[in-house]
Every structure is written in C-alpha cells, then in structure tokens.
Amino acid sequence: MLKIVISNSFEAERKYTCDVIFGDLLGLEYVVDVGGNAECCRILLKNGNEIEIQDSFFSLFSEADGYIDEANIPAKAKYATSEFSPEDDLVVIFGDSKIELIEDSGLKKILCGVDIFSSSFFMLTRWEEVAVSAGDVYGRFPGAASLACRSGFLDRPVVNEYADTLYNMLKALGLEQERKKISFSLVPTHDVDHLMRWSNMLSYPKAIARDLLIERSLRGVMSDTRNYLGSRVWGARDEYIVYDNIMDVSEETGVKSRFFFMGAGSSSRSCTYDYDNPFLKETIDNIYDRGHEVGYHPGAGTAGNKDLWGDELKRLQSVCREPLVSGRQHYLEFKVPDTWQLWADHGFEWESSMSYADIAGFRCGICCSYPVFNVLTREKLDLYERPLIVMDSTLRDYEGLDVQAFEKRFRMLHDITKRYRGEFTVLWHNSGFDSWRWKDYKHIYYSVMGYTPVEKV
C-alpha cells in the first residue's frame, strides 16, 4: 500500500486531490498521513523508494487568507519534458520543470518540481473562475479567458496526464500494484431545448423571418416551408421529433442516450414548451420504456438561483416516473461553485455542464467523471461532474467551423479521450439532425457513434 504524506495546511484540498488521482483515476490502495512538510508531498512505496513532489502553491498561503485571487494564477503555463510523461511534454501550471531520478544507498527517489497536486486542483475545482471576473452576455465564463486556452492546453486532459505520469513514476520505483482497469466509453447526451419544431402558429413566421433576415438563405425558406407544411398538412414527422431515431442509433451501437428536459415552461425566456404538454409526458415515458435516461435541464437564470432551480425541477419531476439523477444547465450557464452546490443539495448523482460554450475542449482538464469540490465551503460534495467534451453548436456556431473542419476537430477530441480511456461525453441537440442547418453535419455524429445509416432504396 502506498503512503502519501501531506501537510496539515489546506488538508481538505490536499486530501481531495489525492482521492481523485490515486482513487478515482488510478484505483490504487493508499493511505494519507497528515503532518508532513508543507513544501512537498511524499509518496512512499513499501520497498523504501519514494517520490517527492514540490509544493509551489498551497505552502505560500495561510488558510486564514486563502488562495482564491487572480494574482495567484500564472500568466502562462510552462512545459516540462520527462521520460515519465505520456506525452512529449508535461504542462506545468504551478512549480518548475525539474524532474530527476536519484539513487542513494540502493534506494531510489524521484524529485518532481512540477506541482502535480496543486495543478490538478486548479483544473478540477475551477477556482480560476471564482477568482477571475469575466463573463459573456449570458454570464458564462468564456473559454478564451481561461489559462488553459491562453496557454494552449485546453485540448489536453492534463489531470489524466498527471495521473499517468505519477503511475509511470511509481512503476519505475517498483510499485507492485496495478492500476484499475477502465475502458473508453461514448456518452451521447441531448438537451431538449425544443420539444418540437412547429410548436405553435408563430413558429413558422419566426423561422422564415430568421431565414431571410439573419441567415439570408433561400434554402432555409424552402426547407422550413416544406417541413412545416409536411408536418402540419400531410402528416410528415416534425424535424425535431427524432427521439426514436436517436435511441435506434444508440441501441444499435450499444450505448445509452441521456435526454435532458426543461421544466421552465413556455412563459419563460428559455423554454419553448410546457411541462404539462401531453406530448412531453408521452416522449419521456417512451424514453423510459426503451431503457434510456431522462435528466433535468434547468433554464436560464437558474445557475445561482436556488428557488427558481428548485421550482423548475419540481415541475419536470411531476411528469417523470423515476427520480431525476442527472442533467445539465441550459446554455451551459454555470456559476462555480454555487451551481455544483445546487445539484448536490438536491441529491443528484451527476451533472454535465463543464464545457465552454465558445470553445470545445477539456474545461476541467479531465476526460472522465470525478467528484467535485466546493472551494468556498472547502468541502468535497456528494456529486460527480461528467465533463462535457464537445457541444455541436460550439464547433459550428461559436468556433465557426465548416463541415470538414468540424469533423476533424470532433474526431480529434474523440481520439484524445479514447487514448486516456475516458468518457467521450457529447451534446448533440435533438434539433441538430434533420433541420436544414444541420443535415450536412449529422453524419459526423453517426460516424463517431460507429453507426452506418441504411441507404433508402
């Protein structure tokens, strides 16, 4: 069993990070011993060898003063090279790039200047977003303002890299334990912002106005008119009602889809359907019957509003026959750590809002589920974050990628996640399949899911 010796300063923060890396990611047997030197963390093997990791962050502060301040965030990350890193280099958020293996009297020690634990804590807890005052028109922290984006490592799950680096160090020192076996998985999720395309008499004129004034597309006018008349007059399927199609794809490829529904009601600015709509109950029951998952999608303005968040949850839960245990914030509106606290206080198992709306990547520096930590209460919460790796509209609408570039970037993030045996959590809206704006993109979803559509004869 490993023995990890940490300082008693910022004990909760240090223990949390050890639990994520050695427990959740590596699955090793270990014990944490509190009372060590504040300037380093020691990892002791039973054969007498050890790793000494420099503390370049928490040792600089007192618990009374805390650390959450923009001044404590480096202007740019550095990079280190090491034989133990799974990549060509290792991102250094805190610490220096020195990694050295020394031998003395038959024992081996690795001195690591990269402060792996403080760097991991920085990414996992997103305390950067508490310290930095930045927000877009929806109050969302922009990815472009993050250290990861500014330093060029947003496309890297650096916490997974740190865990692999530590494991490689331990194996070099003679660790006999094997890390837990984990496999790559696909996690398709679908935020249902629109239950159907043509929900009322105003839907069509609004769509045509957008086609003409914003999109400036005659193709859009023709396509929307065709679908509107088809669904309203000739009994064709509304182009947003693709729930069975989505589940068909998931079932054929052996995965479960998660559909996140809203309880805000059509009178709110964020929702286009009512929770007492009979078709909503019918759709939800069908999802349950087919063995997929229904989750909660809190509307605009709920990220820091406990009462509104709870009211919308009650409305949605009233039409769901099973307790809701998962979900995601609408528009990815999120306030760290308050929104996490809301999900935890209401007994949810996991939520999946952690992706920047303006740029895809690994917002939390990790590509698999992990327990979250409230940096204000300094407590580990009974809630897991399942980081969202990529949202369909992020690549097309925010990053402005054409079909070819969209597919290349989507596939790249998939492949990186697969390399680290992570969960490729994807948000593909039900409105992003058959509408004219998305028809040219949906094959990308099918391809990554491993699904080949049957050509109609």
Buried (B, 14 or more C-beta within 10 A) or exposed (E): EBBBBBBEBBBBBBBBBBBBBBBBBBEBEBEBEEEBEBEBBBBBBEEEBBBBBBBBBBBEBEBEEBBBEEEBBEEEBBBBEBEBBBBEBBBBBBBBBEBEBEEEEEEBBBBBBBBBBBBBBBBBBBBBBBBBEEBBEEBBBBBEBBBBBBBEBBBBBBBBBBBBBBBBBBBBBEBEBEBEEBEBBBBBBBBBBBBBBBBEEEBBEEBBEBBEEEBEBEEBBEBBBBBBEBBBEEEEBBBBBBBEBBBBBBBEBEBBBBBBBBBBBBEBEBBBBBBEBEEBBEBBBEBBEBEBBBBBBBBBBBBBBEEBBBBBBEBBBEBBEEEBBBBBBBBBBBBBBBBBBBBBBBEBBBBBBBBBBBBBBBBBBBBBBBBBBBBEEBBBBEBBBBBBBBBBBBBBEBBEBEEEEBBEBBEEBBEBBBBBBBBBBBBBBBBBBBBBBBEEBBBBBBBBBEBEEEEEE
